[in-house]
Amino acid sequence: MNFLIDHNLGGHAEILLGNIASQGWLELVSIRFITFKEIKLSIDSSDRIVWRTAQSNKMILLTANRSMKGEDSLEQVLREENKVDSFPVITIGDTDRFLADRVYRNGCVDRILEIVLDIETWMGVGRLFIP
């Protein structure tokens, strides 16, 4: 499963991937984190462009702070464009706590793994907040 990592979550993603790898999951499940730079996406792209890019590349968007207001906000995009076969958006509820609290961080890792292992269940749900 490929994840598009929001531009402000680079360090968080490294920690996530490190935890997933240290638990041996990368030997069982293909998980790849892709940055905006790798996919040639500008960091000032609208939420609509980011979501569409993730969908067109069959990726889960991992984010923390996408907008809730406006015509190109993530919430509006999900209302207008989300379909039953759309990949979910995973939002880390508290990025500061993620960095400071190992239990919280492990909960995020566990939740991401649950979603990846049962992705068919989560297609079309829109947005999932973790942990």
Disulfide bonds with the S-S distance in Angstrom:
none
